[in-house]
Amino acid sequence: MTFDRDQFKRLERAGYDRLGARYLAAAATRDGIATALLDAAALAPGLRMLDLASGPGVLARAAGGRIGAAGLTIASDISQGQLTCCPDLPRVAADGEALPFADASFDRVLCGLGLMFFPDAEAALREMRRVLRPQGRIALSVWGPADEVPLVECALACMRRLLPPPKVVRPSIFRFGDTNEFNRRLASADFQAREIHPLRFTLEFASAAAFWQAFLDLAGGAAESLSRLPPEKQQALAVGVAEELAPYRSQDGYRLTSTVLIATATCGQKP
């Protein structure tokens, strides 16, 4: 199938618009990842920061607490529905591959678990570099390799097993899970002083149905596609994912440990 980037973006926007406040509640389970990313960003009072793929602004709000009133934190996302969940923050609905900001506008650009969803990740990285000031810093998190992210892979494997191939091809959300490939992508956008470190975290679910609902509450475009399935197929997925979760069975339900990669880099002097 030919990849339709515009259709993909429409689906992602519709999915995240639909999720609204449910995404905000589910995102709280990832506080440890957000804290690690904020620490890696080396924030300080008075800085100007842009948070891309901000969703309901969880990361941006926490960053604002570190930057203080003398600085500026802007939340940006392709989904206006998500941004309505953070009315207390300066926010801009925008496509991360074509940002509406002037060159050298920010000291920091953050993107938490978002780069994988940009169809043209190289364009997004170039835009991050463009809007950074000289010696500005990016801090990004991405999913690790598929076999180290059961939190997501169990759901995707269940979909592959029970459903026909999707009509809209989706870029793999694990495409930056290889550290060497991730580093190569950052280098191609002319980022310097690149560092990438793994971070492992664990989540627990009382049942397969609870796991499946948590996946739907964070899945954006995938959740939008699944919402269009007949109810009996949706139910089959919620029940059937127990097969993929079986290796992670614990005394009280399911316990899944997954890996994200935290990357930082600087933009150096502008060419």
Secondary structure, 3 states (H helix, E strand, C coil): CCCCHHHHHHHHHHHHHHHCHHHHHHHHHHHHHHHHHHHHCCCCCCCEEEEECCCCCHHHHHHHHHHCCCCEEEEEECCHHHHCCCCCCCEEECCCCCCCCCCCCEEEEEEECCHHHCCCHHHHHHHHHHHEEEEEEEEEEEECCHHHCHHHHHHHHHHHHHCCCCCCCCCCCCCCCCHHHHHHHHHHCCCEEEEEEEEEEEEEECCHHHHHHHHHCCCCHHHHHHHCCCHHHHHHHHHHCHHHHHHHEECCEEEEEEEEEEEEEECCCCC
